[in-house]
Amino acid sequence: MESINDYMPLSNDWNKERLQVLKQQFPDWFTSEGNLNIDEVKKVVNPDTVNETERYEFRWFGKSQAKRNAFTPSNATLVYDEARSVNPNESENLIIEGENLEVLKLLSGSYREKIKCIYIDPPYNTGKDFVYNDNFTQDKKGYWEDAAVLENGVKIDTNTETDGRYHSNWLNMMYSRLLIARQLLREDGVIFISIDDNEAHHLRKLCDEVFGENNFVAQYIHKNNSTKNQAKLVSVSTEYFYCYAKNKDLLKDTEWRINKKGVKEISNLFNKLKKKGYSLDEIDAEIKEMYRRPKYAHLSRWNKVDDKGVFKDADLSREGGAKDYTIINPHNNLECIIPDRGWGKSLNELKRLQDINMIWYGDENTPPGVKDYIDGEDVSVPDNFWYYDNSIDTRWIKSNFNTLVFENPKPIEMIKNIISMCTNNEDIILDFFGGSGTTAHSILELNHNNKDKRKFILVQIPELTEEKSEAFKAGYKKVIDITIKRNERVVEKIVQEKERSKPDLFDRNNVEENPLKGLGFKVFKLQKSNFPRVDFAPNPELSDAENLAQLKKYIADKESQLVNAFNKEELMTEILLKNNFSLNYKTEVQPQFKKNEIILAFDDEKETLICLDVSIDLDTVDYFKTNTEQKFICLERALDTTKKYNLKHYLGDKFNAF
């Protein structure tokens, strides 16, 4: 029904606009119908005030706790592991050994809205793989708080179907991690998640809730040559990967393209056979034999060869095209059949194509076509059916480790296509179910082949390998050991290839190009925080005042131990990480300070002065009386009340006592 408002100019609907902003930032606060669920907002402020009611939504046991787990602050830190890093000064790539929810929390300040693409291959919940348990309490702490487990690895229990919360356990694990992962994505970022039939339907609903149903991009089908699921009824040889955008509206002007699969191999085969002196008929037979393999079947239209290459005859007609002219077939001197729809080219253009031998004439009863040659550099719009032979990557593992240390690695070429179609030079890619390190391997090779500068962050829990496994027998006690060694070998092979092809790059007099730039990674480990205050647990039998007094005494005692035993580098990393610096920060000692060691720490976006001395000298405090433009961080323990007051007075919010 019409109203007067239909004919009157209206001001902005600010409430609607604010709701849109909320929906973009917190899609999990909205119902499946798109309405704000006020109970979800209340849960953020005080979850105890919310009484759960039934309504249409995706629910499972433990969902509310999983969300709380996602946004509970971490009591851990990340520590640099120089011994296992490879060319760390030449690269900003990161491999992090740690439980991925805690690691994601620690990265959420420094890398918030910095990640262009996330690819993960999580446990498929087959009953044989594991699901992380995130319910760490005072009685059940995280593994990273146990030095022995931290060193030797963690045994992760499988999630069996006999557990009454089989699907809930898996959903709880995924929900908390996806909530944090979404915060790390850029506004134009995308996430790809591999899965199989066991949880595909649940994953789709889960991602609709976390990312918003309107941000669904596609469900890709991954056809492989695996026979692991052979059964009496059906041998399943497909998996899936879902793609969601953080904000699909920002991708409306984006075009994804991938190298046309298989064209490079077909093109290379033609050139190889021609060089060996094969006849065109022999080459034609070899090419058609290739098309019998599923990997190349989609190219079977390119079923003709001549001296230039492999081609198909493309259509020369268009609807409503001209029918009052034609060309002569030089092989029989007859007029060519005019297409039923008419010519799509002018007579002059047809004759030009004839002159450069680009017309395929066929037989006298069919219209001619234009030759469309396979080009090794051809690109196409990706469809949602991808075939990749997993055995190629299995052979790579066997060849480079002399045994199969990791089963069923994801195909490198598949990951390369995902990354190349949706990211650009210098983008950051995150994989927080790192496995054997295929994502890192793919990026290192992509960068080498295309001279790109993409960066990766890989996270892998220090999961123990089975004692009966080939990995364990080969000396790899943890999966992360395989992750690191694999990519160390990828770097070695690329360096060797560079040395063979361009030895001058490694000449010590070469100052124009660093041959190792981007070839390497820094390794970090998740471990217990350096700050003792995270360990304190209030006694429920004491009053608030008594607990507060005990907390102050606990902090004083522990920090007294801290200043005598801490590792400066580890402490600096924790402080800077929790002040939203990237893990690739750099430092410079500031010589103008004579009484304290003051360091300038900086990354691509921010900088601060930092001091980890056990006492801040008065001269240092006085410096900031007139130099108020820089931020300054120091230890709380290093200050008395007067110094702390003066620094706060001089610097305001630029001062932080940690």
Number of C-alpha atoms within 10 A of each C-alpha: 3 6 7 6 8 9 8 8 7 8 6 8 8 9 9 10 11 11 14 13 12 15 18 15 16 19 21 23 22 21 18 18 8 12 11 17 13 12 18 18 16 14 17 12 10 11 14 8 10 13 8 7 6 6 8 8 11 13 13 13 13 15 18 16 13 22 19 15 21 23 14 11 11 17 20 21 26 25 22 17 14 12 8 17 18 21 18 19 15 16 19 23 25 22 27 27 28 26 24 21 24 25 23 24 23 22 21 21 17 18 20 17 18 17 25 23 24 25 24 19 18 20 21 18 23 16 16 13 14 19 23 19 13 18 11 11 9 9 6 8 12 21 20 24 15 12 12 11 14 19 10 13 21 18 15 16 12 14 21 17 13 8 11 9 15 16 18 17 22 22 23 24 22 20 22 22 21 19 22 20 24 24 21 26 26 19 21 18 24 27 25 24 20 22 23 20 14 13 16 19 11 16 20 16 15 20 22 19 21 23 26 25 18 13 18 19 16 14 18 19 19 20 19 19 14 15 11 10 11 11 9 6 6 8 12 17 15 19 16 20 20 21 20 25 26 27 21 18 13 12 16 8 7 10 9 15 17 19 17 18 22 17 20 16 13 23 18 14 17 23 16 13 16 17 9 9 10 13 13 17 12 12 23 17 14 15 23 17 11 17 19 12 10 15 17 19 13 13 20 14 12 21 15 22 19 13 10 12 19 24 20 19 20 16 15 20 19 14 11 11 16 19 13 9 12 19 17 14 19 11 8 10 9 11 14 21 17 20 21 14 14 18 23 18 15 13 15 10 11 18 17 13 16 18 10 8 12 17 21 20 21 13 12 14 10 12 20 23 18 19 22 18 20 20 16 16 11 15 14 11 12 17 11 13 12 17 17 19 19 19 16 14 19 19 14 15 21 14 11 14 17 12 16 18 22 19 13 14 18 22 20 21 18 19 18 20 18 17 24 21 15 18 17 13 13 13 17 22 26 24 26 25 19 26 23 25 25 24 29 30 21 23 23 25 19 19 18 17 10 10 11 17 21 21 22 27 22 26 28 25 25 27 20 18 25 15 11 8 14 17 22 16 14 13 12 19 20 21 25 26 20 22 23 22 18 21 24 19 14 20 23 15 13 17 17 13 12 17 15 10 10 12 12 13 17 16 11 7 8 11 9 7 9 11 18 17 14 23 26 23 28 24 24 21 22 24 23 22 20 19 19 17 16 13 13 13 12 14 11 8 8 11 11 12 9 12 17 13 11 17 16 12 12 16 19 15 12 14 20 13 12 17 17 9 9 14 11 13 11 15 18 18 20 22 19 20 21 17 15 19 25 21 22 16 17 14 14 11 13 14 10 11 13 11 13 19 16 22 20 17 18 18 15 10 9 12 18 19 19 25 19 23 17 17 17 22 15 12 12 18 16 14 14 20 13 10 11 15 10 13 19 22 20 22 19 17 19 18 19 11 8 9 17 18 12 15 24 16 13 20 19 13 11 15 22 18 15 14
